[in-house]
Amino acid sequence: MTRLTTLFPEDDGVTHINIGRASKTQLGRDLDIYAHRPFQHPQHGQFASVAGYLVWLTRQVESIREVHGFDEVNIAKELPVVKHFTPERFQAQINAATALKIAAHPDISQALYASTLPLMHYEVLKQDGQTTVQMGSKGPHALLFIEGLRREQNCDADMHNIHKTSERFAEVRHLTDDYDVGLRH
């Protein structure tokens, strides 16, 4: 087990897996919500990305179904919000879409379930010659959810970076129960 005491972005894929669009690993990039990894939602239909789905949920504009990538999603976010969700219900939508994406892509699910490095989410920021690492403040429940899915399939996965993971996963796992998201094998 690799214990991270200091985070070095250059060790992405060696001591940890960063989930984000700038990840050094294919798995990290594929798990990013902006990744173009289409999936079929049982009630809402086809979407190009998890982020596109989340924006579509609140904007209800059909063209958003094909949106993926950070810049495209941010443009779509400029449309007016027409539907609101409680934070818990919106997290349930994130969890369901994430699970559906993973289930729809055997390459992602196989890589995720075979991986043992701790999963992280951070951005590397470079400004005025300085490099800083900003830990992902958005979506800690999403990271926890992905870690929990992995743990269900791979008990050897290193999850030391998530405090009290099993208890916290139980708190967010139920948020997908009203969808048949194909998680059971």
C-alpha positions as CSV (number, residue, x, y, z in Angstrom):
1,M,0.0,0.0,0.0
2,T,1.3,3.4,-1.0
3,R,0.7,6.0,1.7
4,L,0.7,9.5,0.4
5,T,2.2,12.0,2.8
6,T,3.0,14.6,0.1
7,L,1.2,14.8,-3.2
8,F,3.4,15.2,-6.3
9,P,1.4,15.5,-9.6
10,E,4.3,14.0,-11.5
11,D,3.6,10.8,-9.6
12,D,0.1,10.5,-11.1
13,G,-0.1,6.9,-12.2
14,V,2.7,5.8,-9.9
15,T,1.6,6.6,-6.3
16,H,-2.0,7.6,-7.1
17,I,-4.5,8.2,-9.9
18,N,-5.8,11.7,-10.4
19,I,-9.4,11.8,-11.7
20,G,-9.5,14.8,-14.0
21,R,-9.1,16.0,-17.5
22,A,-5.3,16.6,-17.1
23,S,-4.7,13.2,-15.5
24,K,-1.6,11.3,-16.7
25,T,-3.6,8.1,-16.8
26,Q,-6.3,7.0,-19.2
27,L,-8.4,5.8,-16.3
28,G,-8.2,9.2,-14.6
29,R,-9.2,11.0,-17.8
30,D,-12.0,8.6,-18.5
31,L,-13.5,8.9,-15.0
32,D,-13.6,12.7,-15.3
33,I,-17.2,14.0,-15.6
34,Y,-16.2,16.0,-18.7
35,A,-14.8,13.0,-20.6
36,H,-16.6,12.0,-23.9
37,R,-17.7,8.6,-22.7
38,P,-21.3,8.3,-23.8
39,F,-23.9,6.4,-21.7
40,Q,-27.6,5.6,-21.8
41,H,-29.7,6.7,-18.9
42,P,-32.8,4.4,-18.4
43,Q,-35.2,7.3,-18.0
44,H,-33.5,10.3,-19.8
45,G,-31.8,8.7,-22.8
46,Q,-28.3,9.1,-24.3
47,F,-25.7,11.5,-23.2
48,A,-22.1,12.2,-24.3
49,S,-20.7,12.9,-20.8
50,V,-21.7,12.9,-17.2
51,A,-21.2,16.7,-17.1
52,G,-23.5,17.2,-20.1
53,Y,-26.1,15.1,-18.4
54,L,-26.0,17.2,-15.2
55,V,-26.3,20.4,-17.2
56,W,-29.2,19.0,-19.2
57,L,-31.0,18.0,-16.0
58,T,-31.2,21.6,-14.9
59,R,-31.6,23.3,-18.4
60,Q,-33.7,20.7,-20.2
61,V,-32.3,21.7,-23.6
62,E,-32.0,18.7,-26.0
63,S,-28.8,19.9,-27.7
64,I,-26.9,19.6,-24.4
65,R,-27.1,15.8,-24.7
66,E,-24.0,15.9,-26.9
67,V,-22.0,18.2,-24.7
68,H,-18.7,17.1,-23.3
69,G,-15.4,18.8,-22.5
70,F,-14.9,21.5,-19.9
71,D,-15.3,24.5,-22.2
72,E,-18.5,23.2,-23.9
73,V,-20.1,22.4,-20.6
74,N,-19.3,25.9,-19.3
75,I,-20.9,27.4,-22.3
76,A,-24.0,25.3,-21.8
77,K,-24.2,26.4,-18.1
78,E,-24.9,29.9,-19.4
79,L,-28.4,28.7,-20.3
80,P,-31.1,29.5,-17.8
81,V,-31.9,26.9,-15.1
82,V,-35.4,25.6,-15.4
83,K,-35.4,22.7,-13.0
84,H,-34.0,22.6,-9.5
85,F,-32.9,19.7,-7.3
86,T,-32.1,19.3,-3.6
87,P,-28.4,18.7,-3.1
88,E,-29.1,15.1,-2.1
89,R,-31.2,14.5,-5.2
90,F,-28.6,16.1,-7.5
91,Q,-25.9,13.9,-5.9
92,A,-28.0,10.9,-6.6
93,Q,-28.1,12.0,-10.3
94,I,-24.3,12.3,-10.3
95,N,-23.9,8.9,-8.8
96,A,-26.3,7.2,-11.2
97,A,-24.7,8.9,-14.2
98,T,-21.2,7.9,-13.0
99,A,-22.3,4.3,-12.5
100,L,-24.0,4.2,-15.8
101,K,-20.9,5.5,-17.6
102,I,-18.6,3.0,-15.9
103,A,-21.0,0.1,-16.6
104,A,-21.3,1.2,-20.3
105,H,-17.6,1.1,-20.9
106,P,-15.9,-2.3,-20.1
107,D,-12.4,-0.6,-20.5
108,I,-13.2,1.8,-17.8
109,S,-14.8,-0.7,-15.4
110,Q,-12.0,-3.3,-15.9
111,A,-9.3,-0.6,-15.4
112,L,-11.0,0.8,-12.3
113,Y,-11.7,-2.6,-10.7
114,A,-8.1,-3.7,-11.4
115,S,-6.5,-0.6,-10.0
116,T,-5.1,-0.4,-6.5
117,L,-3.6,3.0,-6.3
118,P,-5.5,5.7,-4.3
119,L,-7.9,7.8,-6.3
120,M,-7.5,11.6,-6.0
121,H,-9.0,14.6,-7.5
122,Y,-6.9,17.8,-7.9
123,E,-5.9,20.4,-10.4
124,V,-2.4,21.6,-11.1
125,L,-2.3,25.4,-11.3
126,K,0.6,27.3,-12.8
127,Q,0.8,31.0,-12.3
128,D,3.7,33.4,-12.2
129,G,6.2,30.6,-12.4
130,Q,4.7,28.9,-9.4
131,T,3.0,25.5,-9.5
132,T,0.4,24.7,-6.9
133,V,-1.9,21.7,-6.4
134,Q,-5.5,22.5,-5.6
135,M,-7.4,19.6,-4.2
136,G,-10.8,19.1,-5.8
137,S,-13.4,20.8,-3.7
138,K,-16.2,20.0,-6.1
139,G,-17.6,16.5,-5.9
140,P,-16.0,14.8,-2.8
141,H,-19.0,12.6,-2.8
142,A,-18.4,11.6,-6.4
143,L,-14.8,10.6,-5.6
144,L,-16.1,8.7,-2.6
145,F,-18.7,7.0,-4.7
146,I,-16.2,5.9,-7.3
147,E,-13.9,4.6,-4.6
148,G,-16.8,2.7,-3.1
149,L,-17.7,1.1,-6.4
150,R,-14.1,0.0,-6.8
151,R,-14.0,-1.4,-3.3
152,E,-17.0,-3.5,-4.0
153,Q,-15.1,-5.2,-6.8
154,N,-11.5,-5.0,-5.4
155,C,-11.0,-5.3,-1.7
156,D,-7.2,-4.7,-2.3
157,A,-7.8,-1.1,-3.5
158,D,-5.9,1.5,-1.5
159,M,-8.4,3.9,0.0
160,H,-6.4,5.4,2.8
161,N,-7.0,8.9,1.3
162,I,-10.7,8.6,2.1
163,H,-11.5,9.0,5.8
164,K,-14.0,6.4,7.1
165,T,-14.7,5.3,3.6
166,S,-17.0,2.4,4.2
167,E,-19.4,4.4,6.4
168,R,-19.4,7.4,4.1
169,F,-19.9,5.2,1.0
170,A,-23.0,3.7,2.7
171,E,-24.3,7.3,3.0
172,V,-24.0,8.0,-0.7
173,R,-24.5,4.5,-2.2
174,H,-28.2,4.5,-1.5
175,L,-28.6,7.6,-3.6
176,T,-28.6,5.4,-6.7
177,D,-31.1,2.9,-5.5
178,D,-34.0,4.3,-7.5
179,Y,-32.2,3.5,-10.8
180,D,-31.3,0.2,-12.2
181,V,-27.8,1.2,-13.1
182,G,-26.3,-2.2,-13.9
183,L,-23.8,-2.3,-11.0
184,R,-24.5,-5.8,-9.9
185,H,-22.5,-8.5,-11.6
